[in-house]
Amino acid sequence: MSKIADELIAKAQRRDVVFGIVGLGYVGLPLAVELAQAGYRVLGYDVNPRVVEGLNAGRSHVKDVSDARLGTIRDRFTATTDATRLSEPDAISICVPTPLSKFKDPDVSFIVAATESVKRTLRRGQAIMLESTTYPGTTREILLPALESTGLKVGVDFFLAFSPERVDPGNPVYGTRNTPKVVGGITPECSRVTMALYQPAIDSLVPVSTTEAAELVKLLENTFRSVNIGLVNEMAIVCDKLGVDVWEVIEAAATKPFGFMKFLPGPGLGGHCIPIDPHYLAWKMRGLNYKTRFIDLAGELNTEMPVFWVRKVAEALNGQGRAVRGANVLVLGVAYKRDIEDIRESPALDIIRLLEQQGARVSYHDPHVPAFQEDEREFRSVPLTPATIEAADCVIVVTDHSAIDFHQVKRHARLAVDTRHVLPPGD
Ligand SMILES: NC(=O)c1ccc[n+]([C@@H]2O[C@H](COP(=O)([O-])OP(=O)(O)OC[C@H]3O[C@@H](n4cnc5c(N)ncnc54)[C@H](O)[C@@H]3O)[C@@H](O)[C@H]2O)c1
């Protein structure tokens, strides 16, 4: 047992720890708030000065963290763009983005940059946790050698672990605190320290034996969703060809009390996780000469769904003797899922692009996304009124936001294609 580890654990128990968060986005900010509410002092570091200025002025840019909630931690939370201040925290969680490159390979450049910042001020007695979703091996292959190049030794002088974030934006029941958190350290001491540091802020911690296991837990969770969504999306195509109602089939199957888990078809996958993370694993395995067939197939099926739904719009218009070219199409919802404002990877963007490529005039309504930019163009949400609905030759429901009045849509739409099965039956 190392004395440095014991000291850090004792500090955590006294809430005498300064916690650093690198990357104050959808994941980092809610974590910062939870840690501060548990009694720690929190220093948030972000490279985006607008984010930092806003937070220091009490303005949250993340929907799940209200300004009021940010206000409750004002005396324990500071944000900075000054990386040299990363010497102050005893513990640092790295929550930076992990996107894909143009060729769908992992882009770990944000992790590398964040690691460089942490390395420059690394000191004895610090614990570093990576939270960003990434391929198995990242913590040991990228962070460990960089941090040990300082001459400090992992598990002795400093501690290093992977602990995947499981934030589900917009989820009213599960947040950072009450979602169990997995922890895998480079050494047993690293795990012991990390568990003690998170313990005051997280209700339930789940230790695993290595950083690779912890990295894979997150990828299994997201691959599980991607594969099952791919399966029901394929079932939607199958049912369409057979003239069967896929939702009726799924609802009936879901009455089986064991051995079935309900997933719903839709317009395709969106967000920063499910469409992206499985590719991190597929890429890693390609390097080991193994093809992850389930991942690849689910990815293909899910990314083809916008094409399927645009074809449904074309068929519906055709049924009324109209072409897609020149038709007014109103897209309802552009966020990638219900009740959030995030449009990253949203299938709505593909649907809009495909419709426009076929000559449709596309407008959209989204109560959470007043405007967005895509391909250097600015799109603005139109109000949802009987007039705007009636003006559309076809309405396509992409996101089932609870703020959208689907009864009104049903009453006034001349033609509707419903990717979410939320339009009420004739009324
Ligand atoms: N959003 C989710 O629902 C979710 C859920 C679970 C896990 N994750 C994972 O968590 C990680 C972070 O995702 P996010 O959604 O919070 O991203 P985000 O884009 O919302 O926030 C990331 C923040 O990091 C900052 N940043 C970028 N590079 C930096 C650097 N070198 N140093 C300091 N700050 C830097 C950015 O300015 C931004 O504010 C990703 O790996 C993601 O896959 C996301």
PDBQT file of the ligand as one rigid body, heavy atoms in Angstrom, charges set to zero:
ROOT
HETATM    1  N1  LIG A 501     -22.513  13.255 -24.933  1.00  0.00    +0.000 N 
HETATM    2  C1  LIG A 501     -22.816  12.074 -24.467  1.00  0.00    +0.000 C 
HETATM    3  O1  LIG A 501     -23.996  11.710 -24.383  1.00  0.00    +0.000 OA
HETATM    4  C2  LIG A 501     -21.758  11.112 -23.995  1.00  0.00    +0.000 A 
HETATM    5  C3  LIG A 501     -22.123  10.062 -23.163  1.00  0.00    +0.000 A 
HETATM    6  C4  LIG A 501     -21.158   9.176 -22.702  1.00  0.00    +0.000 A 
HETATM    7  C5  LIG A 501     -19.832   9.352 -23.109  1.00  0.00    +0.000 A 
HETATM    8  N2  LIG A 501     -19.490  10.364 -23.942  1.00  0.00    +0.000 N 
HETATM    9  C6  LIG A 501     -18.093  10.502 -24.301  1.00  0.00    +0.000 C 
HETATM   10  O2  LIG A 501     -17.514  11.535 -23.509  1.00  0.00    +0.000 OA
HETATM   11  C7  LIG A 501     -16.531  12.244 -24.243  1.00  0.00    +0.000 C 
HETATM   12  C8  LIG A 501     -16.844  13.724 -24.251  1.00  0.00    +0.000 C 
HETATM   13  O3  LIG A 501     -18.052  13.938 -24.954  1.00  0.00    +0.000 OA
HETATM   14  P1  LIG A 501     -18.933  15.236 -24.795  1.00  0.00    +0.000 P 
HETATM   15  O4  LIG A 501     -20.255  14.899 -25.409  1.00  0.00    +0.000 OA
HETATM   16  O5  LIG A 501     -18.886  15.727 -23.386  1.00  0.00    +0.000 OA
HETATM   17  O6  LIG A 501     -18.139  16.271 -25.730  1.00  0.00    +0.000 OA
HETATM   18  P2  LIG A 501     -18.409  17.854 -25.869  1.00  0.00    +0.000 P 
HETATM   19  O7  LIG A 501     -17.993  18.201 -27.249  1.00  0.00    +0.000 OA
HETATM   20  O8  LIG A 501     -19.769  18.202 -25.385  1.00  0.00    +0.000 OA
HETATM   21  O9  LIG A 501     -17.393  18.510 -24.829  1.00  0.00    +0.000 OA
HETATM   22  C9  LIG A 501     -16.028  18.382 -24.931  1.00  0.00    +0.000 C 
HETATM   23  C10 LIG A 501     -15.380  19.649 -24.393  1.00  0.00    +0.000 C 
HETATM   24  O10 LIG A 501     -13.966  19.413 -24.395  1.00  0.00    +0.000 OA
HETATM   25  C11 LIG A 501     -13.324  20.620 -24.777  1.00  0.00    +0.000 C 
HETATM   26  N3  LIG A 501     -11.981  20.271 -25.250  1.00  0.00    +0.000 N 
HETATM   27  C12 LIG A 501     -11.615  19.784 -26.444  1.00  0.00    +0.000 A 
HETATM   28  N4  LIG A 501     -10.281  19.581 -26.464  1.00  0.00    +0.000 NA
HETATM   29  C13 LIG A 501      -9.802  19.941 -25.259  1.00  0.00    +0.000 A 
HETATM   30  C14 LIG A 501      -8.517  19.954 -24.673  1.00  0.00    +0.000 A 
HETATM   31  N5  LIG A 501      -7.444  19.509 -25.332  1.00  0.00    +0.000 N 
HETATM   32  N6  LIG A 501      -8.396  20.406 -23.423  1.00  0.00    +0.000 NA
HETATM   33  C15 LIG A 501      -9.476  20.849 -22.735  1.00  0.00    +0.000 A 
HETATM   34  N7  LIG A 501     -10.726  20.862 -23.235  1.00  0.00    +0.000 NA
HETATM   35  C16 LIG A 501     -10.886  20.398 -24.478  1.00  0.00    +0.000 A 
HETATM   36  C17 LIG A 501     -14.231  21.221 -25.814  1.00  0.00    +0.000 C 
HETATM   37  O11 LIG A 501     -14.006  22.605 -25.953  1.00  0.00    +0.000 OA
HETATM   38  C18 LIG A 501     -15.617  20.898 -25.240  1.00  0.00    +0.000 C 
HETATM   39  O12 LIG A 501     -16.103  21.936 -24.404  1.00  0.00    +0.000 OA
HETATM   40  C19 LIG A 501     -16.516  11.595 -25.628  1.00  0.00    +0.000 C 
HETATM   41  O13 LIG A 501     -15.521  10.612 -25.666  1.00  0.00    +0.000 OA
HETATM   42  C20 LIG A 501     -17.863  10.937 -25.733  1.00  0.00    +0.000 C 
HETATM   43  O14 LIG A 501     -17.854   9.823 -26.605  1.00  0.00    +0.000 OA
HETATM   44  C21 LIG A 501     -20.435  11.272 -24.375  1.00  0.00    +0.000 A 
ENDROOT
TORSDOF 0
